[in-house]
Amino acid sequence: MMIPLPAHGRRASCQALLSALLLLLTSGLQTWAVEPTAAELDRTKAWAAANLLAEGKFPFEFMYDGQGSRGILPAWKSTGATEQDASQLTHYEHVFSDPATGLEMRCSATCYKDYPAIEWVLRFTNRGKQPTPILHNVLPLNMDFANSDGSGVYRLRYSLGSHERTDDFRPFETKVVSPAETLTFAPVGGRSSDGCLPFFNLQTDQGGVCLGVGWTGQWQATFRENDDKKINVRAGMEYTHFKLKPGESVRSPSILLVFWDGHDALRGQNLLRATLREHFSPRPSGKPVEIPISMSAHGTYPFEKTTSNKMVKLIEQIAAKDAGFDTFWIDTGWFQLIDDNWARSVGNFDPDRTRYPEGMKPMSDAAHQHGMKFLLWFEPERVMPDTWMFKTHPDWLIKPPPTIPFELTYQFFDGFHLLDLGNENAIKWLIDKTIAEIRDMGIDVYRQDFNMYPLAYWRFNEPADRLGIREMHYVEGLYRLWDALLAEYPQLLIDNCASGGRRIDFETLRRSVPLFRSDMVFKSPLSNQCQELGLSQWIPYHGVGTVTTDPYVFRSGLGAIFNTAFNIHAPDEAWKQLAAMIKQFRTYRQAYLGDFYPLLPYSLSTKARMAWQFDRSDLGEGLVQAFRREDCDADSVQVKLQGLEPAAHYSLKNLDDPDAAKTLSGSELMETGFRISLPAKPSAAIVLYKKL
C-alpha cells in the first residue's frame, strides 16, 4: 500500500491510510527523562556485531548480475571489519571485492557509544577496466524485526513532511496489520522531506527502533509483515538499475537506527532527538551550534527593492532599536534582475551593481560593526532562461523534461533548468564560486534555497542500464558543496531551505539547520502550533518565528529557532514589546533542545486546545506551552507533565502571572498535573518550571 499525499497525482506517500487505521499521536504515558540505559547501549552493540561485523549476515542487500548479494558476497574477497575507535564512536569498514569484475563494495558503519545508535552507508566502486554488470535494487536496509512473543502486532509512527500546507509535519500512527499489505513511503519529486519525513518509529512488544534515511533525493521505505509474523523493513533509493563505468564510484543512502526499550514510543523519539542533537547537528568551529535570532530585511522592503544604502541604514536602525537580534537577513533579489522579478532571475550569481555598487560587503561590515552576523540567500541549483548561467554554461544544465508530472508543468513552460551538481566541471566551479562569495561578501550564515522538483530531471533520458546514476552523482555533489564550504569556513552556518523545510534528512541535518521549516510561514498561528508539535517529535533544531507582537501569534511561532520580519517603521511601542519578548525568550529558549512530550492530541480544529512540554533533565528545568484557539470554549487546561523526578520538587512560573508561582513535587506534576488558565479566545500561555 502506497501512502498518497492528497491533491497530487503521483504517489507521494505520507498522508492517508485507511482512516480506521490512523491514530493521532497523543500523550498519557508517564516516562522518566530520557537517558540511554546500559541495556539499550548493549543491545546496539550486539546488533552491530551480529549484523554488520559478522561474516555472511548483513542488513543490506542488492542484486548484482542477476544474483542476490547475500548469496554471492561470501565468495568475494573481504578485508573483514576494520575498527577505528574514538571517544564517542567506533567506526567500522567492511570491504568486499569481486575478483571477476573488479566491483568493490564498501560498507562504512559508525556505532555511537553514548546513544543506542548506529549508522551505515554503502559505496560501490568499479576497480576494473570494463563496465560492471548491472547493480539492481540496491537496499542499504533490508532486514526483519520481530516481537519477542512471536506475535505480529507492530505499530508504526511517521509524519508528513513540508508541502506548504496547514498540516505540514502532521504525525500519524498505524498498526501494521496484514502480510497482504506493504506500507510504502517516498517524498514528492526528489526533495527528501517534501510530503513525507524520512524518519520512522517501529514499535515492537519490548521497545522498538527509530529509523532515519539519509538521502537528499528520492528515497523509499517499505514496511511489510511476513508470513512468519516478522516485519520486513526496506529502505534505499526508489529506483536503482545501473552499471558502473571503469573508475566510477557511487554511494547509497545512509541508514540510521536508534534502539529503545520499554512501551513508550516517545522514549524512542526523544532518544532520536538527542542523537540528532549530539551527532547530526552542525558544530561550527567544533562547538555546539548557536542558532541565530534573525531579523529579515523583508518586513520593510520587498525582495526586489533592496539597495546597499537602504540595507546599511536598516541595519543601523535595527541596532538602535536594541531588540536583541544577532543576525541580519537578506533574502533573495540582491542579484541582477530580469524584468524586476527575482524568481525570473535565478541563475545570475553576482550582485546587481546598480543597487549594490560595492557588492554585498558593506552590509556584512555594517552588521558586524553592530554586533550582528550576516545571512544571505542563494539558490544555485535552479537556472532560469536568459540568466548568466543559462547563457554561459548550457552544457552544465539539465533541460526541463517533457515527462514532468502534470501538476509540475509550470517548470517546463517557465523554463526551469537544473544545474547538474553531478557534472564535475559544474560542481568544481560552484564550490570555488561559493567559497569566494562567502569570503568576499563577509557571509556568516549561508542560506541555500531550492524551489523546484528535480526528480523528473534526473530520470529523463537516462539509459536503461544507468537508472539512478544521475541522482546519485547529483546528491553527492550537493554534499561535496556543503562539506567544502564547512571545511573552508569552520565557523559557517548553513541554512537548509528548499521551498521551506523540504530537504530535512539526517545527511542535511549534520551539515545544516532548517531556519524556515515551512513556506506556510507567518500565515497561521494554528499551522505554526501544529508544525511545532509534529516536527519536534523527530528533530531538535527547527523553527519559524513571527511578524507581530500579538502574544498568541508570537508564542505560536516559538521554537529552537526564531526569526522575524518586523517592519522598521512599526510604532516604537511595538518595538519595545518585541524587545521585551525576545529578551524573555532568550531566558528559556534552551528548553526547546530537550526532550519533547505532546500533552494534548494534535488537532487542526479551531475549537481545540494544544499543549506540549520541553524538558531539559540535564538542567533540571523545562517549559510548557498551552494554546486556546479562537473557537474553543474551554478557558483552562489541565496538563500532566512527563520525564520528571517523582521525589524532586519543582517551582512553576506562568509568564503571564509571575507572582503566582507554585511548588509541586514531580509525582504530583506527573500524576495529577496542574491547571493553566487560558482566559481569552484565542490565548497562549507559557509556564516555566525548575527543579529545586
Disulfide bonds with the S-S distance in Angstrom:
none
